[in-house]
Amino acid sequence: MSEAIKTDVLIIGAGPVGLFAVFELGLLDVKCHLVDILDKVGGQCAELYPEKPIYDIPAIPLITGNGLTDALMEQIKPFNPTFHLNEMVTSIENIGDPVFRVTTNAGTVFETRAVIIAAGGGSFQPKRPPIAGIEPYESKSVHYAVRKMEEFRGKNLLIVGGGDSALDWTLNLQPIAKRVTLIHRRDDFRGAPASVSKMRALVADGQMDLRIGQVTGLEGADGQLAAASIKAADGTVTRVEADAMLPFFGLTMKLGPLSDWGLNLEDDLVPVDVSTFETNRPGIFAIGDINTYKGKLKLILSGFHEAALAAQRVHHYVHPEKRLVFQYTTSSTSLQKKLGVA
């Protein structure tokens, strides 16, 4: 087991609500680490609709998912949170009153006074491509996320998909891989136009390959990929040698390990006390789409409100010896100093 990282609060989920919780906690001198299963911050906003307009953020008539994420990241800069991406929390155990030991699937261990679950509707899980016999290769030579780019240096790499994730990793890994082949079912891509143009330029220069078709089979022994079969639209099948494959077929929402954390659940949601957004386990809070209570609205602005109230109660656990005095950022010199605007 890794040496435990000690922090005041661990936030599970780095979407907009989790990011705003960092701000509210920071004003109260509470330090945070955040864990997210995705490879970037922003949650659903950044992963599912990065360029889609959002119209119901107070005082902002229109903003994109990426724009909202960028603005929140700028807002929490003064508090210097630490992010642990591409990781999923697997267990939460009490080791004090309250102190929690939290472990992720990557073996990272935290010791924290409080836990805030801001995981949307659960954890994002990658969609498995419809390829017969793919299971033995998973986590060995078929990977649904890139945790360390160096693992792909000097390899023949297949990247499958037509969205931003597939294009971004194609461009990032092409310089270090022996050869990258991007495979998509049609010659039309959903990713950012600039990324598509860069990819096509690499293909035109002979620095990588683009194949239009679908992966229908894998070859290799003991989970180590050797080649893949690619079926084109006209039905012809060709074989492409490969050491590793990265399929990006989108994400699906699953409750995941959260169901094993000793929380009361109602229809895969976490009931909370609406005055503090604390769960049935003292010291564990749930904010955003993952929680439920009478009158709940699944809106980002509701999650922001929940983050603010949860932070007030978290302060009690982190600084039990300190009396909490409510202050306004518009008039409090001490809060303005924390924000670097005094």
Secondary structure, 3 states (H helix, E strand, C coil): CCCCEEEEEEEECCCHHHHHHHHHHHHCCCCEEEEECCCCCCHHHHHCCCCCEECCECCECCEEHHHHHHHHHHHCHHHCCEEEECCCEEEEEECCCCCEEEEECCCCEEEEEEEEECCCCCEEEECCCCCCCCHHHECCCECCCCCCHHHHCCCEEEEECCCHHHHHHHHHHCCCCCEEEEEECCCCCCCCHHHHHHHHHHHHCCCCEEEECEEEEEECCCCCCCEEEEECCCCCEEEEECCEEEECCCEEEECHHHHHCCCCCECCEEECCCCCCECCCCCEEECHHHEECCCCCCCHHHHHHHHHHHHHHHHHHHCCCCCCCCCCCCCCHHHHHHCCCC
